[in-house]
Amino acid sequence: MPYLFTHFREKLTPDGEQVYFAVSKDGFNWEQLNGGKPILTAEKGFRGCRDIEIVRLLDGSFVILTTDELIVDRMDENYQVNWKIVNRTGSKCLRMWKTDDLINFSEETLLPIGTESFGCMWAPEVFVDEEKGEYLIHWGSTVKEDDYSHMSIFCSVTKDFVTFTEPKMFFTKDNEILDTHIRKIGDTYHMFYKNADHPPMNMHATADSLDGPWTHDKKLEEYMASLGNAGSYEAPTTIVLPDGRWCLMLDFFGCEKPKMGYVPFVSATPGDSNFTMAKESFSFPYGFKHGGIVEISDGEYERLKEYYKN
C-alpha cells in the first residue's frame, strides 16, 4: 500500500513554499521525488503554496488545494512574522490544481469561495462524503466582525470543484482553533485540530455525524501535555499503515528550520487514540511541512518514481 505525501518545505526562500511530492511503500520510510525540487510552483495570488492538501475524487482523479500565501515575503530583518497582520490580510483564496495522473496538471486556479469578511483562508482540507457523493472543504478563517481576533473553522461543499456552496461555520470554540483533519473510521467521525491557546496543543474529538456534536477526547490531550512542548506541533494528518496500525502525523516547528517537520504517533488500530511517538521508526529525507497524504496504487507509485526520478 504505497502513499503519496504532498507538502511544502520550511525555507527562507520562495521555492520552499511550493508543492513537493514524497512517496513511501510502507508509511515509515519516505523518499523525495523530483530531486527534492517543487512539483508545482504558484504563479498567481501571493505566489506561495502552504498547507498542501491532496484528495482522490470519487472518479479516481486528484485535486490539490493549498493556502495562497508566501510567508518569506512577510519576514522582517530578524526573520520574524507578524501573524496578527497575516491573519487579517493573508490568503483570500484557495489555490487548486486538478490531475488525472499526478504528472499532467490543469492550469492553476484561485478559488474565491470565501466571504468579504474573511481576513484569511488557511489550511484547506477535504472530507470525501461517499454517501452523498460530495466533498466538504474545511479551513481556518478570521473574520472582520470580531476584528480578526479569533480563528474558527469554516466549510463549503462541492460535487465537482467547479461550483461551491456559500461558506458557513463548521466548528468553533472560545479559544482559537486551526488545522482540522477529519477521518471516518467505521461509523465514527474523528476530527483532529490545533488549539492555538488555553492550552496550545493538538486535540481530538469524535462524533456520530459530520455535523456533530463533537465529543472531546481527553486521552490525546493528556498525552500531548506529557510531552512538555505540545504547543510546538500542528497540521495533523493520519494514515492507516499496511500493518493495520493508525498513524497520526504532526508537524513539529519548535526547533531550527532545518530540523522542522513531521513527527509520527502510532496507535494499535484505526480509531484508537492511544498514540505514542514513534519517530525512531520513520525516516524522511528533509523536513516535510504541513501537507496531506493519499494512498496510491503500486502502478501509480512506479509511474511517479519513474517520471520524477531524483
C-alpha positions in Angstrom: 0.0 0.0 0.0 2.1 2.9 -1.2 1.4 6.5 -0.2 2.0 10.0 -1.7 2.8 12.9 0.6 2.2 16.4 -0.7 3.8 19.1 1.3 5.9 22.3 1.4 9.4 22.9 2.9 10.2 25.5 5.6 12.9 27.6 4.0 13.9 31.2 3.8 13.4 31.3 0.1 10.2 31.3 -2.0 11.0 27.8 -3.5 10.2 26.3 -0.1 6.6 27.4 -0.1 5.5 25.4 -3.2 4.2 21.9 -3.8 6.5 19.0 -3.2 6.0 15.2 -3.5 7.3 12.3 -1.5 6.4 8.6 -1.6 6.6 5.6 0.7 5.9 1.9 0.3 5.2 1.3 3.9 4.3 4.7 5.5 7.5 4.5 7.6 10.3 5.3 5.1 9.8 8.3 2.8 11.8 9.4 -0.3 11.7 12.7 -2.1 10.6 13.0 -5.7 11.9 15.3 -8.4 15.3 15.6 -6.7 13.7 17.4 -3.8 12.5 20.3 -6.0 9.0 21.6 -6.3 6.5 19.7 -8.4 4.2 22.7 -8.8 5.1 26.4 -8.4 2.5 29.1 -7.8 2.3 32.0 -10.2 -1.0 33.6 -9.1 -2.1 35.5 -6.0 0.6 35.7 -3.3 2.6 33.1 -5.4 3.2 30.7 -2.5 1.8 27.4 -1.5 1.4 26.4 2.1 -0.7 23.8 3.8 -0.9 21.4 0.9 -3.9 19.1 0.6 -4.4 16.3 -1.9 -7.6 14.3 -2.3 -8.6 11.5 -4.6 -12.0 12.2 -6.0 -14.7 9.5 -6.5 -13.8 9.2 -10.2 -10.2 8.4 -9.4 -8.7 11.8 -10.3 -7.0 14.1 -7.8 -7.3 17.7 -6.6 -4.6 19.6 -4.9 -5.6 22.6 -2.7 -3.2 25.0 -0.9 -3.3 28.2 1.1 -2.3 31.1 -1.1 0.5 32.7 0.9 4.2 33.3 0.8 5.4 33.9 4.3 9.0 34.6 3.3 7.7 37.8 1.8 6.3 38.8 5.3 9.5 38.5 7.3 11.4 41.4 8.8 15.2 41.6 9.0 15.2 39.3 12.1 13.1 36.6 10.3 10.1 37.3 12.4 6.5 37.2 11.1 3.6 39.3 12.4 0.9 36.7 12.4 -1.8 39.1 13.5 -1.3 41.0 10.3 -1.2 37.8 8.2 -4.4 36.6 9.8 -6.2 39.8 8.7 -4.5 40.4 5.3 -3.5 36.9 4.3 -4.8 34.3 1.8 -8.2 35.4 0.4 -8.5 32.4 -1.9 -7.6 28.7 -2.0 -5.2 27.5 -4.8 -6.2 24.5 -6.8 -4.8 22.1 -9.4 -6.5 19.1 -10.9 -4.8 16.0 -12.3 -5.7 12.5 -13.6 -2.3 11.0 -13.2 -0.2 13.2 -10.8 2.0 14.1 -13.7 -0.1 16.3 -16.0 -1.9 19.1 -14.2 -4.6 21.6 -15.0 -4.0 25.3 -15.1 -3.5 26.8 -11.6 -6.8 28.2 -10.3 -7.6 30.6 -7.4 -10.9 29.7 -5.7 -12.5 32.9 -4.2 -15.0 30.8 -2.2 -14.7 32.9 1.0 -16.6 36.0 2.0 -15.5 39.6 2.1 -15.4 39.5 5.9 -12.7 36.8 5.9 -9.2 38.0 6.9 -7.6 34.8 5.6 -8.3 31.3 4.4 -5.8 28.9 5.9 -5.0 25.1 5.7 -7.8 23.7 3.5 -8.6 20.0 3.9 -11.2 17.9 2.1 -13.5 15.2 3.5 -14.9 12.9 0.9 -18.6 12.1 1.7 -19.0 8.9 -0.3 -22.7 8.5 0.7 -23.7 11.9 -0.6 -21.2 11.9 -3.5 -19.8 15.3 -2.4 -16.8 16.9 -0.8 -16.6 19.0 2.3 -13.8 21.6 2.2 -12.9 23.0 5.6 -10.4 25.6 6.5 -9.5 28.2 9.2 -10.5 31.9 8.9 -10.6 35.0 10.9 -13.5 37.5 10.3 -13.9 41.2 10.3 -16.8 41.1 12.8 -14.5 40.4 15.7 -11.6 42.4 14.3 -9.9 39.3 13.0 -9.0 38.2 16.6 -10.4 34.7 16.6 -9.8 31.9 14.1 -12.6 29.3 13.6 -13.2 26.5 11.0 -15.5 27.3 8.1 -16.6 25.0 5.3 -18.1 24.8 1.8 -19.5 21.8 -0.1 -18.9 20.9 -3.8 -19.7 18.0 -6.0 -17.3 18.9 -8.8 -14.8 21.6 -7.6 -16.5 24.0 -10.0 -19.4 25.2 -8.0 -19.4 25.7 -4.3 -21.9 26.3 -1.5 -21.8 29.6 0.4 -19.3 29.1 3.3 -20.6 28.6 6.8 -19.2 28.0 10.2 -18.2 24.3 10.7 -16.5 24.3 14.2 -15.6 26.9 16.7 -14.6 27.2 20.4 -14.0 30.0 22.9 -10.3 29.8 22.0 -8.8 30.0 18.5 -8.6 26.7 16.5 -7.0 25.8 13.3 -5.7 22.9 11.1 -8.7 20.5 11.1 -8.3 16.9 9.8 -11.3 14.7 9.6 -11.4 10.9 9.1 -14.3 8.5 9.3 -13.5 5.1 11.0 -16.5 2.7 10.9 -19.5 4.8 11.9 -17.4 7.3 13.9 -16.1 10.7 12.6 -12.7 11.6 14.1 -11.6 15.3 14.0 -8.1 16.4 14.9 -7.3 20.1 15.3 -4.9 22.5 16.9 -5.8 24.7 19.9 -3.9 28.0 19.5 -4.1 28.6 23.2 -5.7 27.5 26.5 -3.9 25.1 26.2 -1.9 25.3 22.9 -1.9 21.7 21.6 -3.4 19.3 19.2 -6.9 18.0 20.2 -9.1 15.0 19.1 -12.9 14.9 19.1 -15.4 12.3 17.8 -19.0 12.4 16.5 -21.6 10.2 15.1 -22.4 12.7 12.4 -20.2 15.1 10.3 -22.5 17.8 11.7 -21.6 16.9 15.3 -21.9 17.4 18.2 -18.3 16.7 18.8 -17.1 14.9 22.0 -13.7 15.9 23.3 -11.2 13.0 23.7 -9.1 13.6 26.9 -6.6 10.8 26.1 -4.8 12.7 23.3 -4.8 15.9 25.3 -3.2 14.2 28.3 -0.6 12.5 26.1 0.3 15.7 24.3 0.6 17.6 27.6 3.1 14.9 28.8 5.5 15.8 26.0 6.2 19.2 27.6 6.2 21.1 24.3 2.8 20.3 23.0 2.2 23.8 21.6 5.0 23.2 19.0 3.0 20.6 17.0 0.3 21.4 14.4 -1.1 20.3 11.0 -2.5 16.8 11.9 -3.0 14.2 9.2 -3.5 10.5 9.5 -2.9 7.3 7.6 -3.7 3.6 8.2 -0.4 1.7 8.0 -0.1 -1.5 6.0 0.2 -3.5 9.2 -3.2 -2.1 10.4 -2.0 0.5 12.9 -3.1 4.1 12.8 -0.6 6.8 12.3 -1.1 10.4 13.3 1.4 12.8 11.8 2.0 16.1 13.5 4.2 18.9 12.1 6.8 19.9 14.7 8.1 23.5 14.4 9.7 24.1 17.8 13.3 24.0 16.6 15.7 25.3 14.0 14.3 25.4 10.5 16.4 22.6 9.1 15.1 20.2 11.8 11.4 21.2 11.4 8.9 18.7 10.0 6.5 15.8 10.7 6.7 13.5 13.7 4.7 10.3 13.7 2.5 9.0 16.5 1.1 5.5 16.3 -1.8 3.6 17.9 -2.8 -0.1 17.7 -5.8 0.2 15.4 -7.7 2.9 13.5 -10.0 4.8 15.9 -7.8 4.1 18.9 -6.4 7.4 20.1 -3.8 6.0 22.5 -1.0 7.3 20.4 2.7 7.0 21.1 5.5 8.9 19.4 7.4 6.7 17.0 9.9 8.9 15.3 12.8 6.4 15.6 10.9 4.1 13.3 10.4 6.6 10.5 12.7 8.3 8.0 12.3 11.5 6.0 14.8 13.0 3.5 14.2 16.5 4.8 11.6 18.5 6.9 8.2 17.8 5.4 5.9 20.7 6.3 2.1 21.0 6.5 0.8 18.6 3.9 -1.6 15.7 3.1 -1.2 12.0 2.4 -3.2 9.9 -0.1 -3.0 6.1 -0.8 -1.9 5.3 -4.3 -1.7 2.1 -6.3 1.5 0.2 -7.0 1.2 1.3 -10.6 0.9 4.9 -9.6 3.8 4.6 -7.3 6.1 3.2 -10.0 4.9 5.8 -12.5 5.7 8.6 -10.1 9.1 7.1 -9.3 10.0 6.8 -13.0 8.7 10.2 -14.0 10.1 12.2 -11.1 13.5 10.5 -10.9 15.8 12.0 -8.3 
